[in-house]
């Protein structure tokens, strides 16, 4: 993960030069943002915005781009790949030089494609009545005649024609993009001859941007801007970045919590789902969509998040031995599955609910006299303590980074006070207890001395307010019991579904019974999975937004808001 | 059937029923406002569905409690275990934390999600915030559930 600083430049440029510059920027995929001088502060406010005069050109390129718009890209390419409508390299080269011909070819091919689609549609609807053969032959003949007219060859389609078309497509795309971008050009006064625009970009791209500026003879001047404008580059944890980012973007003085959030979110999700098979299903489904299908960018994040969380659920579920509840318990697969199980089932002599091992386990108080439910709840509180302490430590790190040492000492002392309080009330040897008591008092003293209050009364007031945080701390850690409650809900309902399926089969042990058995399992488990997914997504999110992030997260910086330079076919050389 | 078993069953009915009432009112409120937004902006359907699903969990907690009591008393497999009247009352009273918590939190969550739909109408990019704000109320239902579960698992020995 990295957070980069940005550079800001003032360019002396007019509308036409800006077009050329932008074209180069999009071609090289450079991240820049256009700034408004009023953002830069009072000293720049005298610049006046110039309304651009939008030219309406109706050249061939525009027409062609209209055609592309009308036929979405995917459909356009399937035209050449699926229907094998081909034409020669010479034809194409000629066409690119003389775009009217290309228009003619493309429109003709699209027309044929459309006819073929319609034919297939009609055949699908009334398969028996249609005279598909006759119409198909007619179409084939027509295609042949068009091929002849265009002088078509089938050799070079993949190697030459498609790349050539991609290049043409990208050229059109760039031109369209440049036209659609807002013209952020400014003047000093209404009558002045000089035009300016202001750009910001990551420090790492300084060389490439300068190169473009020098190549196009554009004059530029560095401007010093003290605002925090940052660039995030953290492709690996992209899905989890959005969790903290919706509270704002951190600047370079703040600790980046993305990795911490990734681990905790996925772990909490796993505890709330608490099932290996469900986790596997979630991961396989989201993984398939992520890596083998094209999805919208706004869905990409949530699917990535579910993919990683699903993998965590697989591991946690395997440790607790839960595969769709106890679905495989009486099958041979269980021998393999139970090898992963770390937390073994407690042996029980009662047989009152033989189908429901989880309940059995919970009903039998065998864990050193403590009920397993209580043990699980204590475990959740323990996780909560770790999570809250992580937040407090990050808060201390942030204070250290901006060199607020008083604040840093207060935070460390507060953490030490909390640890001492917890250890004091835990069952340990009396002498060690005494040590922790002394340490706790010392820490609390430090909190009172080093806090940000002014004067003795101010310090005491701030210290008391900090002490009141103890209540909030208790409320926070109790909140983590939700993870166990939700995990338990899912696990018990999964067991009940398995029990119901067995009951249905036992009542009618025939083929019908087996079918009903599978139907009950499928419907029940999909329902449980979807409901569990809601709970397992929303509750960890809440724990981060309410308990974790507000402890340290400031997010006051502004992220570089780059122009969209993505091309459908990537970076190209024209 | 013993009176004690009847008491336990009343508890089951209370928990499941109260949870279901809470969910009904909550989901009803959201769908009413959501349908209004849908008439203008049909593309918001998945988000409205997600908000409407939030108060449905309340009935699930009631259902969970019901299942656990049925399992613990052996009623689910038709072989009721003998227990005394006091234990029956304990089962009945154990239904109250989860029942009351789910009933009122379901209604309140419906109200909150109605506000969330306003966020969705005007600033759809802040949808996560709407979800988080609405899910704050979920805690109180969960706390009720935790206590009810503790009573049944730890408090009652049969």
Interface residues (C-beta under 8 A of the other chain):
Chain A: X246 X352 X353 X355 X356 X359 X362 X363 X365 X371 X373 X374 X377 X479 X481 X482 X485 X486 X488 X489 X492 X493 X496 X499 X503 X531 X534 X535 X538 X539 X541 X542 X545 X546
Chain B: X50 X53 X54 X56 X57 X60 X61 X63 X64 X67 X68 X71 X72 X74 X76 X77 X79 X81 X126 X128 X129 X131 X132 X135 X136 X138 X139 X142 X143 X145 X146 X149 X150 X153 X154
